[in-house]
Amino acid sequence: MTTLNRYIWLVDTLVRAGQKGLTFEEINDKYRYNDSISNGGEYALRTFHDHRKSVEELFGIEIACNRSDNRYYIRDTDDIKSPGYFRKWLLETISLNNTIAANDRLRDRILLEDVPSTAPALIPLLDAMRENVTVNFQYHPFDKDVINPYNDFQPWTLKMYKRRWYVYGSVPEKGMRIFSLDRISDVEPTGQTFLLPKNFDAEAVFFGTFGAYVTVKDEPQTILIKTDEWQAKYLRSLPLHKSQEEVERTPEYTIFSLFVKPTYDLKQEILTMNIHAEVLAPTAFREEIKKDLSTMLDKY
């Protein structure tokens, strides 16, 4: 873990430096200054180059060198920083963990959200995805008191939504399915390989989808949501979806548009906004929410 932390520290340090980069001497100075990484020692040049190689092999991130001034920098930094980019999430997550670990004395003042344990399923699924190997597993759905076995499942892609991991892939004779990892157990690789379609695009699978579950019965459509200015500030700082746009803004309210499928997850998200949001269109989706609100009111 100490070595992995050093990889993350190195990438994080160079990302912060931008395209100007740093000389090895400057990197070494920062290394010595960070006692939790260096233990007060020097950053040997050979070790630095070994870390460069390992970073590229592990994360696909190239630490390049400008030979005109011998400054090191991260190639394609913009890609790493782009929203939804896997390496961006990975680096930010591990970098944050690394920073918190370096400030151990503050651990009682940093409160984190509990996340359902997915490691028993996530790690073997990642291995299976890397090798394109099918797996067998047990699935425990919340809506039924049963355990369903799935055999020869082809894991195609992983997606995170609201602190939960989901795996999307092919089930023999049943087509494409998505499963929540916190309900998967006993993952076993079969040793049988599968061919991932050459044109497979994980982003396209979830295009127009809000949340984790993929639905084929609905098409993406323009959904208009009217919010008061208080709620609008939250949606501007953390958009509901990458298609979100402001179509009207006044001192009293803002109307946002989303180009998504009117899924259950979207409906649940809108309902959490309480009195601060109203669906204007489409009419059918507005009526669904109205019906749910009426049912909720009857309970009180």
C-alpha positions in Angstrom: 0.0 0.0 0.0 2.9 2.4 0.7 4.2 1.9 -2.8 0.7 2.4 -4.3 0.4 5.6 -2.2 3.7 6.8 -3.7 2.3 6.2 -7.2 -0.8 8.3 -6.4 1.3 11.0 -4.8 3.5 11.2 -7.8 0.6 11.5 -10.3 -1.3 14.0 -8.0 1.9 16.1 -7.6 2.4 16.3 -11.4 -1.3 16.9 -12.2 -1.2 19.9 -9.8 2.0 21.2 -11.6 0.1 21.3 -14.9 1.8 21.3 -18.3 4.7 23.3 -17.1 5.7 20.2 -15.0 8.5 19.8 -12.5 12.2 19.0 -12.6 13.3 15.9 -10.8 15.0 18.1 -8.2 11.6 19.8 -7.6 9.8 16.5 -7.3 12.5 15.3 -4.9 12.0 18.4 -2.7 8.3 17.8 -2.5 8.9 14.1 -1.8 11.3 14.8 1.1 8.8 17.4 2.5 6.0 14.8 2.6 7.1 12.6 5.6 4.1 10.2 5.2 5.4 9.3 1.7 9.2 9.5 2.1 9.8 8.9 5.7 12.3 11.7 5.4 14.3 10.0 2.8 15.4 11.0 -0.7 13.6 10.0 -3.9 16.2 7.9 -5.8 16.2 8.7 -9.5 16.0 5.0 -10.4 13.0 4.5 -8.1 11.4 7.6 -9.7 11.7 6.0 -13.1 10.4 2.7 -11.8 7.4 4.5 -10.5 6.8 6.2 -13.8 6.7 2.9 -15.5 4.4 1.4 -12.9 2.0 4.3 -13.1 1.6 3.9 -16.8 1.1 0.1 -16.5 -1.4 0.4 -13.7 -3.4 3.5 -14.6 -2.5 4.1 -18.3 -1.2 7.5 -17.3 2.1 8.6 -19.0 4.6 10.8 -17.2 6.4 12.4 -20.0 9.6 14.4 -20.0 10.2 17.7 -22.0 13.8 17.1 -23.1 14.4 20.9 -23.7 14.3 21.6 -19.9 14.0 18.1 -18.4 10.7 18.8 -16.8 8.3 16.0 -16.1 4.5 16.3 -16.7 1.4 14.3 -17.2 0.5 13.8 -20.8 -3.2 14.3 -21.6 -4.0 16.0 -18.3 -7.3 17.4 -19.7 -8.5 13.8 -20.2 -7.7 12.9 -16.6 -9.7 15.9 -15.4 -12.7 15.5 -17.6 -16.1 14.6 -15.9 -16.9 10.9 -15.8 -13.4 9.9 -16.7 -12.5 6.7 -14.9 -8.9 7.7 -14.2 -10.1 11.0 -12.8 -12.4 9.2 -10.3 -9.7 6.6 -9.4 -7.0 9.2 -8.8 -9.3 11.6 -6.9 -10.5 8.8 -4.7 -7.1 7.3 -3.9 -5.5 10.7 -3.6 -8.1 11.8 -1.1 -7.6 8.6 0.9 -3.9 9.3 0.8 -4.3 12.8 2.0 -6.5 11.8 4.9 -4.0 9.1 5.8 -1.3 11.7 5.9 -3.4 13.8 8.3 -4.1 10.9 10.7 -4.4 13.3 13.7 -7.6 14.7 12.1 -9.3 11.3 11.7 -11.8 12.0 14.5 -12.9 15.3 12.7 -13.4 13.8 9.2 -16.8 12.0 8.9 -17.3 9.8 5.9 -20.4 8.0 4.5 -20.7 4.3 5.0 -20.7 2.4 1.7 -22.2 -1.1 1.2 -19.3 -3.6 1.0 -18.8 -4.7 -2.5 -15.1 -5.9 -2.4 -16.0 -9.6 -2.3 -17.7 -9.2 -5.7 -15.9 -6.1 -7.2 -12.4 -7.6 -7.1 -13.2 -10.9 -8.9 -15.5 -9.1 -11.4 -12.7 -6.7 -12.2 -10.4 -9.7 -12.7 -13.0 -11.3 -15.0 -13.4 -8.2 -17.0 -9.7 -7.8 -17.5 -9.4 -11.4 -18.8 -12.8 -11.5 -20.5 -13.8 -14.6 -18.4 -17.3 -15.6 -17.5 -18.3 -16.0 -13.9 -20.9 -17.8 -11.8 -22.5 -16.1 -8.8 -25.5 -16.0 -6.4 -27.9 -13.0 -6.5 -30.1 -11.9 -3.6 -32.8 -9.5 -5.0 -34.5 -7.2 -2.5 -38.0 -7.7 -3.8 -37.9 -11.5 -3.4 -36.9 -13.8 -0.6 -34.9 -16.1 -2.9 -31.4 -16.6 -4.0 -30.9 -16.9 -7.8 -27.9 -18.6 -9.3 -26.4 -17.1 -12.5 -24.0 -19.1 -14.5 -21.6 -18.1 -17.3 -22.3 -14.4 -16.8 -20.3 -12.1 -19.1 -19.3 -8.9 -17.2 -19.1 -6.1 -19.7 -19.0 -2.9 -17.6 -19.2 -1.5 -14.1 -21.1 1.6 -13.0 -21.3 3.5 -9.7 -24.5 5.2 -8.7 -25.3 6.6 -5.2 -22.5 4.8 -3.4 -23.4 1.4 -5.0 -21.6 -0.5 -7.7 -23.5 -2.2 -10.5 -22.3 -4.7 -13.2 -23.8 -4.8 -16.6 -23.4 -7.9 -18.8 -24.8 -10.8 -20.7 -26.8 -13.7 -19.2 -27.0 -16.8 -21.4 -30.4 -17.1 -23.1 -31.7 -14.1 -21.1 -29.9 -11.2 -22.7 -28.4 -8.2 -21.1 -28.9 -7.7 -17.3 -27.6 -5.3 -14.6 -26.9 -6.4 -11.0 -26.1 -4.6 -7.8 -22.8 -5.8 -6.4 -23.9 -5.6 -2.8 -26.5 -8.3 -3.6 -23.9 -10.6 -5.3 -22.1 -13.4 -3.5 -19.9 -16.4 -4.3 -18.4 -15.0 -7.5 -16.4 -17.8 -9.2 -14.6 -17.5 -12.5 -15.4 -20.3 -14.9 -12.2 -20.2 -17.0 -14.3 -19.8 -20.1 -13.5 -16.7 -22.1 -15.9 -14.6 -24.1 -15.6 -12.0 -26.8 -16.6 -8.4 -26.0 -18.2 -6.9 -29.1 -15.6 -4.7 -30.9 -18.1 -1.8 -31.1 -19.1 -2.0 -27.4 -19.4 1.4 -25.9 -20.3 1.6 -22.2 -21.2 5.3 -22.4 -23.7 4.5 -25.2 -25.3 1.8 -23.1 -26.2 4.3 -20.5 -26.9 7.2 -22.8 -30.0 9.0 -21.8 -30.3 6.9 -18.6 -30.5 8.5 -15.1 -29.3 6.2 -12.4 -28.1 2.6 -12.7 -30.7 0.6 -14.4 -30.9 0.3 -18.2 -34.3 0.3 -19.8 -35.0 -0.4 -23.5 -38.8 0.3 -23.4 -38.4 4.1 -23.1 -36.5 6.6 -25.3 -34.7 9.7 -24.0 -36.9 12.7 -24.0 -36.7 16.3 -22.9 -37.8 16.7 -19.3 -38.4 20.1 -17.9 -38.0 20.8 -14.2 -38.9 24.1 -12.5 -37.1 24.8 -9.2 -37.0 27.7 -6.8 -33.7 29.7 -6.7 -32.6 27.8 -3.5 -32.8 24.4 -5.3 -31.4 25.8 -8.5 -28.1 26.7 -6.8 -27.7 23.0 -5.8 -28.4 21.8 -9.3 -25.9 24.3 -10.8 -23.2 23.1 -8.5 -24.0 19.4 -9.0 -26.1 18.8 -12.1 -28.5 15.9 -12.2 -27.2 14.7 -15.5 -24.6 15.8 -18.0 -27.4 16.8 -20.4 -28.7 19.3 -17.9 -29.2 22.9 -19.3 -30.9 26.0 -18.0 -33.6 27.1 -20.4 -35.1 29.9 -18.3 -33.9 31.8 -15.3 -35.6 34.5 -13.2 -35.0 35.8 -9.7 -37.8 33.5 -8.4 -37.3 30.3 -10.3 -35.2 28.4 -12.9 -36.3 25.9 -15.5 -33.9 23.1 -16.2 -34.1 20.6 -19.1 -32.7 17.1 -19.1 -32.6 14.7 -22.1 -33.1 11.4 -20.3 -35.4 8.5 -20.0 -38.2 9.0 -17.4 -36.9 6.2 -15.1 -37.9 5.3 -11.6 -34.5 6.5 -10.4 -35.1 10.0 -11.9 -38.6 10.1 -10.3 -37.1 9.3 -6.9 -34.5 11.9 -7.3 -37.0 14.6 -8.1 -39.2 13.6 -5.2 -36.3 14.2 -2.8 -36.4 17.9 -3.8 -39.7 18.1 -2.1 -41.6 21.4 -2.5 -38.6 23.0 -4.3 -39.1 21.4 -7.7 -41.9 20.8 -10.1 -42.0 18.7 -13.3 -43.5 20.7 -16.2 -43.1 18.2 -19.0 -43.7 15.7 -20.4 -47.3 15.4 -19.2 -47.2 11.6 -18.6 -44.2 11.9 -16.4 -45.7 14.8 -14.5 -48.8 12.7 -13.9 -46.8 9.8 -12.6 -45.2 12.0 -10.0 -48.6 13.6 -9.1 -50.0 10.1 -8.6 -47.1 9.1 -6.3 -47.5 12.3 -4.3 -51.2 11.6 -3.9 -50.4 8.1 -2.6 -47.8 9.5 -0.2 -50.3 12.0 1.1 -52.9 9.3 1.7 -50.4 7.6 4.1 -50.6 10.7 6.3 
